[in-house]
Amino acid sequence: MFTEQDLNELVQFRADSPSVLSVYLNVDPTQHFSDQYKLILRSLLKDVADEAEPADIEAVERYFDFEYDWQGKGVALFSCQGKDFWRSYSLAVPVHNYAYVSHRPYIKPLTDVLDAYGRYGVILLDSAGARMFLFNLGELVETTGTLGEEVRRVKHGGASGVAGMRGGMTAKAARHGEEVVQRNLKEIVEATEHFCQTNGCQRLVLAGTESNISQFVDMLPKATQDKVIGTFTVDFGAPAGEVQSRSMELIEEVAQEREEGLVQDMIAGWRRGSGATVGLSDTLAVLQEHRPSILLVAAGFEASGYRCRNCRYLTLVERDECPLCGGKFERVEDLVDTMTYRALEQGVEVEIVRGSPELEDAGSIGALLRY
């Protein structure tokens, strides 16, 4: 299971010599068989054979031949045998096939995956209790629940009903049923607070009937209400797989809406000349000044550049010497990945934006600024 802690470890690892081999392989069993994926892997490794250390290529091949269980839909591998560094992550979501050699792990595809499928909770509500699910990168991490007092069904005058629904009930029975529902929802609120605090859950999806969801939201503290990113209706006894697929669809829709909103805010700020910038050159400049609050990058965007070997100053154009320290420059094949590293090191939020013609027209990269 890949976590934010794993990402932080990859961000911190650096090996000027020997290099790090990063491999991403889509292993979705619905698309190809394992032997076909091995052929794709060999092709990826052949493309980087002149740059990668032979020991790293051998380690990757050995892993897929003897260790990998071919579960999940994606794999991310990072090998630097010369520094005794090896990390492998099986993912429940697909990734694009890619092999890359550099002095540090190539993390941009992983930040993309985390951005789209990162940790979130689902609270499946019923008048008598709740089922709680924690998902991360398409996998069910934890499930728990809480059960309150049963909301009794009663018969009156030949009709039946449920507490809270006055048809066929005495007023007294209806009031009692409503009180039970309120007590149960209050207990669910407390359990949800504990669930979020224990699991560090910052995004919530609510599921169940529209009535239960509406009552529950009204009872949540404001801070927890702010974590709710969407809702959907589903039967309380729905299997975990259905809850997962329905919630992931909603997560992707919400993420796309948020990305579109951030792009709109960025472009509006850039046009009025405050609070934002767009384009590779200007975004690189503000990043080196530690000014961004959010870095927006079009999915798949790549560009090359140069980095000072001494102070790590970045530039799009090669220079004889670094203007800051006088050091020599080296070529960086994927400058955008390097900028992603810098942003994460600075605590800047990174958003990988998919399918935004407006961002692409603005240069495929930009930032919302702190100042």
N, C-alpha and C positions, 0 to 999 in steps of 0.2 A: 504494500500500500504506500503510494507516494504522498508525502505530506509537505506542508510549508517548511517544516524543519529540514526535510531532505533538500528542498530547493535552496534554503539558506546555506546548507553545507556545500552544495554544488557551486553556489555563487562565491564562496570563500576559497574554494580549491583553485590553485594556480600552479602550473608546472612549466617553467620556461624551457626546460629540457629534462627528459624527453617530453614529447607532445602527448595530448589526450585524444583518444579516439572516441567519438560520440556516434552512436548508431540508433536510429529509430526505425522500427519495422512494424508495418501493419500486418497483423496475424489474424484478422477477422475470419473465423472458420466458415462463415456463410459465403465468402468470396473465393477462397482457394484452399487447397490442401497444404499440409505442412511441407511436403517435398517441393511444391511450387514456391512457397515462401523462402525455402532454403536457396533456391535458384536466384530469387530476387536479392537475397542477402549476399550471395557470392558476387553478383554484379555490383552491388554497392561497395563491397570491400575491394573489388578490383579497381574501381574508379579512384580509390584513395590509397592504393598500394604503394605509390611512390612517395607519399607523405607520411603514412602511418608507420609506427614501429611494428616489425614482424611479430613480436611477442603479443602485441595488442590484438592484431588480426587473428592470431592463433587462439587467444583467449575467447574472443567473440565466437569463432567457429566451434570451439570446444563446448561453449555454453549451450549453443543450439543443438549440437550433436548429442550431448550426454546429460545435460542438466535441466534445460527448459521443459516445462510440462505442457506447453501449447494450450494453456488456458488464457482466457481474456481475449481482447481485441487488438492490443498494442503492446509494444515492448520498447523500453528506453534503456540503453546500455552506455556506460562510461568506463573506459579502461585506460589506465596509465600504469602498466606493469613495472616500469622503472621506478615509480614512486610507491609501489605496492597499493595502488588505488583501483578499486573495482566496485562499481555500483550497478545493479540491475533492478529494474522496476517493471513488473507486469501490470498493465493497465486494462481496465474494463471498458475503455473507450478507444476508438481507432486513432492512429497517428499517420502522418505522411511518411513514406520511406525516405530516409536521408542518412548519409554518412558524412562526417565532418571531422577534420583534424585541426586542432589548435592548441594553444598553451593552457586552455582551460575547457571545462565541459561546455558544450553547445546547448544552451537552455531555452532558447526562444520557443521551440515547439512545446516545451513543458509549461512555460508561462501561458501559452495559448490554451492548453488543455486545462490548467488550473483556473484560468479566467472563465472558461465555458462551463466546467463541470465541478468546480470546487465545492467544499463542504457546505451542506445545507441540511435543515431538518424538516420533516413532514409530521404535522400533528393531525392525525385522523380522528375526528370527533364523533362522539355519540352522546346522547343525553345522559347516559350512565357512566361514561368513561372515555378513555382515549388510548389510541395506539400511537407510539412515537418512534420515528425512524430517523436515523442519521445516515446520510449518504455522502460519499466523497469519491470523485472521479468515476461515477457510475457504479460504485460498489456500495452495498449495504454494510455499514460499519457497526451499527448497534441498533437494537430494537428493544423497547421497553413499553410500559403502559401503566395506566392507573384505572381503577374501577371503583366507582362510588355506589351509592344506594340505588337499587333497581327502581326504575320508574314504572310502577305497577299499572297494568292494564285492568280496567274495571268495566263492568257492564251495568247499564242502568236503563230501564225502560225498553229492554230488548235490543239496544244498540251497544256498541263497544267503542272504546276510544283510548287515548293515551293522555296521561297527565300533561297539561299544557294545551290540549285541544279540547275545547269546552263541549263540542258536540257529543251528546250521549252521556254526559257526566253531570253530577251534581256540582254546584258551585264550590262546595267545600272540598270535594275530591279534586276538582280542577286546581283550586288554590294549593292544595297539598302537593299535587304533582308538579306544579310550577316551582314551588319551594324546593322540592327535591332536585329538580333540574338545575336550579340556581346554585344549590350547595355543591352539586357534582361539578358544575362548570368552574366554581371557585376553586375546588380541589385540583381540577385540570390546569387552571391558571398557575397555581403554585407548583405543580409538577412540571409544567412547561418552563417556568423560570429556572427551576433546578436543572432541568435537561439542558437548557441553553448555557447556563453557567458552567456546568460540569464538562460539556463537550466543546465549549468555545464556539458555539453556533451563532453566527451573525446574520444568517438568512433563514427565514421560515416560510414554509408553504402550508396552508391550512386546507384540509379536505373533510368531506362529510356532506351533510345536508346544508342547504343555504341558510335555514333557520338556525341551526346549531352554530354555524360559522359566524353568523351575524351577532348572536348573543355573546359568543366567546370573545370576539374582537372587542366589543364594547367593554368587556371586563378586564382586558389586558392593560397593564401599565403602559404609559406612553412610550417608554423606551423599547418595550417588547413589540408594541404595535408597529414601530418603525422598522422592525426586522421582517415584518410580513411583506413578502414580495408578490404574492398571488394566492389564488384559491382555485379549487376545482371540486366538483361534486362526485362522490363515489360511495358505494356501499361500505358500511363499516367493516364487513367481513371480507373485503377485497384482498386477494393474495398480495404478498409483498412485491412480486414482480410487476403487477398492474400499478401499484402505488409508485414504484420506481419509474416505469415508463411514462406514466401520466405526469409525474412531477418533473421529469427531465425535459419533456416537451415544453412545460410551462417555464422552467428555468431558462431554456434556450430562447423562448419568446421574450421573456423579461430582459435577458442579457442583451438581446438585439435592440430592444426599445431603449435600454439605458445607453448603449453604445451610440445609437442614433442621436439621442439627446445630448450626449457629451460632444459629439462631433458638431452639432448645431451650436452649442455654447462656445466651443472653441473657435469656429469660423466667425461667429458674431463678435466675439472679443477681439479677434484678429482684425476684422474690418473696422471696428471702432478704435483700434490702436491701443487697447489695454486689456490685460488679463489673459492673453493667449498669444501663441505664435504658431505658424505653420511652415512646412517645408524643411528639408533636411538641414540646410546650412543654419538657418535661424534657430531651429530646435536644438541642434548640436551646441550652438553658442549658449543658449539659456541653460542647458543641462550642465555645462561646465561651470556655470555660475551658480549652480544649485538652486535654481529658481522654480522649476516645475513642481506642481502638486500632482498632476496626472499626465502621464505620457501616453499618447494615442498612436498606435502603429497599425497600418493596414496589414492584415494577415498575408504572409508570403512576401512582404516587401524586403528587399535586400539592396545593399549598396556597399561599395568598397571605400576605403579611406586610408588614413595613415595615423600612427600612434608613436609618440615619443617613447623611446626605450627607457628613458630615465624617469620622467615625471608623469607619463601616461597621458599627456596632452593629446587631444584628437584634432585632426584637420581633414578636410576633404581633398586638399591639394598638397602634394609632397613639397617639403621645404628643405633647404640645406641644413638648417639647424632649428631647434625648438625655440620659439620666441620667449618662452618662460625660463628655460634652464640651459639652453644651448646644446641640448642632447641631439642624438641622431634619430631619424624617423625610420619606422618599419611599416610595411604594408599590412593592412587589415582587410581580409577578404569580405567579411560580413560586419561592416561598421554598425549596422542596426542592432545586431546581437550584442556588440560591445556597449552600445548606448543603453540597451535593456539592462545589462549588468550594472552600469553606472547608476541608472535610475533605482534599481533594487537596493544597491548599496547605500543610496541616499534616503531610502525609505519612501521613494516615490511610487505611487500606484501606477501599474502598467496595464493598459487595456489594449488587447489585440482585437482589432475591429474587422469583422467579416462583411463583405458585400456592401461597402459604402462608396458609391461613385463620388460623393462630395469630398470625402477624405482623399481618395485617389487623385481627384482633380487639384486638391490643395497640396499635393506632393507626397501623399501616402504616410505622412508623419507630422505630428504637431504636439502641442502641450498646452494645458491649462496651467496658469502660473500662480505662485504664492504671492508674488509682488511684481 
